[in-house]
Amino acid sequence: MISELTIENATSYLISLGISDCSNVLAVETLGWGISNTLVKVTTKEGGFVLKQSLPQLRVDEDWLADRDRIYKEKACIDTLSKVLDNNTIPRVYGCDTDNFLFVMSCGPDPGINWKEELLAGRVDPNMAYEAGQILYKIHDFSFDNEDVASQFIEDKSFQQLRIDPYYYFTAQQHPDVSNIIIDAASKLLSTKSVLVHGDYSPKNFIVGSEGLFLLDFEVVHYGHPVFDIAFMVNHLFLKAIHNPLAMSSYIRSIQECVRGYEEPLNIKSDRSSFNSLDSEELLIQLGCLMLARIDGKSPVEYIINPNTQEVVRWIAKSIICGQCSDLSGVIDLINEKALNNR
């Protein structure tokens, strides 16, 4: 029988895995962010540990089920990326309980603050976005056409359950006028296999510490299309710009810096253009689909609740999907115009 992770039994898990003993524990607390996992932090005399257990039913209003064995792939991804990213950038895995869909990892930097919280508070540092672009490039470059990585992560069930179904197919049902384009965009993501895709590359999964950005949450990882990760991040930054137009210029600068951090090394390796699609029609279509999904998909962003603003996002998203912008600069112009007029 699967034991549900709680603050009451977290210490027992650490003991059973040989990671710590009860005399070392100073504090235990539940970490509240996320809709698909239970996370408990245990602080000991030696340091801190985070226990993560996948949930079969996500914490959203709509029915949203996902196989719990995605947790094993997340652990494997952290182990794999440790070859290219150090312990100041990603967690270290200490142990795994496969019977209970749980693993134990190191904590993020302390002191540290969630990047999403900083952005929503209007504290926008484009340098953070540039670093996020650099980290993403390292992940994609390391895994590009890598047979070992591909064989380990080629199965994309979690990506379908946690992204394609709730973001693309569900949203397509809500918008029949663009449903064919959305479904085609999903098919392109599923048919392209060239790099290790994080699958949830967004500000909420970064902790800002003294050493820079610390990346978390690899449960949607799969070998797939690189455009998804960059579109996912850029979409989050655009949505925050629409939400807080008073800081529009800083958000826009962050988008440009994120793209620059990712694109600069690609320009050097121009022969590896198969995942250099930052200015392509495909990036824009994926961006538009994701923007619409964060209003009318199964996981709408919690900070855009004003009906007028939601309608602005829908209009912008559909304009992008239908090809009214030729590049990201066109999207920036469109959002500048519509969001500022909606204040």
ZIURFEN-V221610 format. One record per backbone hydrogen bond with DSSP energy under -0.5 kcal/mol. NH is the residue of the N-H (numbers start at 1). CO is the residue of the C=O. Records with the same first field share a line. If there is no record, write none. Layout:
NH = CO, CO
//
This chain:
4 = 2
10 = 6
13 = 9
14 = 10
15 = 11
16 = 12
17 = 13
18 = 15
19 = 14
20 = 14
24 = 21
25 = 22
26 = 43
27 = 43
29 = 41
31 = 39
32 = 30
38 = 53
39 = 31
40 = 51
41 = 29
42 = 49
43 = 27, 41
44 = 42, 47
45 = 24
49 = 42
50 = 105
51 = 40
52 = 103
53 = 38
54 = 101
55 = 36
58 = 64
59 = 35
60 = 58
66 = 56
70 = 67
71 = 68
72 = 69
73 = 69
74 = 70
75 = 71
76 = 72
77 = 73
78 = 74
79 = 75
80 = 76
81 = 77
82 = 78
83 = 80
84 = 81
85 = 81
89 = 86
90 = 86
91 = 215
94 = 104
95 = 104
97 = 102
98 = 96
100 = 97
101 = 98
102 = 97
103 = 52
104 = 95
105 = 50
106 = 92
107 = 48
113 = 208
115 = 203, 206
116 = 203
118 = 114
119 = 115
120 = 116
121 = 117
122 = 119
123 = 118
124 = 122
125 = 123
126 = 124
128 = 125
129 = 125
130 = 126
131 = 127
132 = 128
133 = 129
134 = 130
135 = 131
136 = 132
137 = 133
138 = 134
139 = 135
140 = 136
141 = 137
142 = 138
143 = 139
144 = 140
145 = 194
146 = 143
147 = 145
150 = 146
151 = 147
152 = 148
153 = 149
154 = 150
160 = 156
161 = 157
162 = 158
163 = 159
164 = 159
165 = 160
167 = 163
168 = 163, 164
169 = 164
170 = 165
172 = 168
173 = 169
174 = 170
175 = 171
178 = 175
179 = 176
182 = 178
183 = 179
184 = 180
185 = 181
186 = 182
187 = 183
188 = 184
189 = 185
190 = 186
191 = 187
192 = 188
193 = 191
194 = 224
195 = 224
197 = 195, 222
202 = 200
205 = 202
206 = 203
207 = 214
208 = 113
209 = 207, 212
212 = 209
214 = 207
215 = 89
216 = 205
221 = 218
222 = 197
223 = 153
224 = 195, 222
228 = 225
230 = 226
231 = 227
232 = 228
233 = 229
234 = 230
235 = 231
236 = 232
237 = 233
238 = 234
239 = 235
240 = 236
241 = 237
242 = 238
243 = 239
244 = 240
245 = 242
247 = 244
248 = 245
250 = 247
251 = 247
252 = 248
253 = 249
254 = 250
255 = 251
256 = 252
257 = 253
258 = 254
259 = 255
260 = 256
261 = 257
262 = 258
263 = 259
264 = 260
266 = 262
267 = 263
268 = 264
269 = 265
270 = 267, 268
272 = 269
275 = 272
276 = 273
277 = 275
280 = 277
284 = 280
285 = 281
286 = 282
287 = 283
288 = 284
289 = 285
290 = 286
291 = 287
292 = 288
293 = 289
294 = 290
295 = 292
296 = 292
297 = 293
298 = 166
301 = 294
304 = 301
305 = 303
310 = 306
311 = 307
312 = 308
313 = 309
314 = 310
315 = 311
316 = 312
317 = 313
318 = 314
319 = 315
320 = 316
321 = 317
322 = 318
323 = 320
324 = 319
330 = 327
331 = 327
332 = 328
333 = 329
334 = 330
335 = 331
336 = 332
337 = 333
338 = 334
339 = 335
340 = 335, 336
341 = 337
342 = 338
343 = 340
//
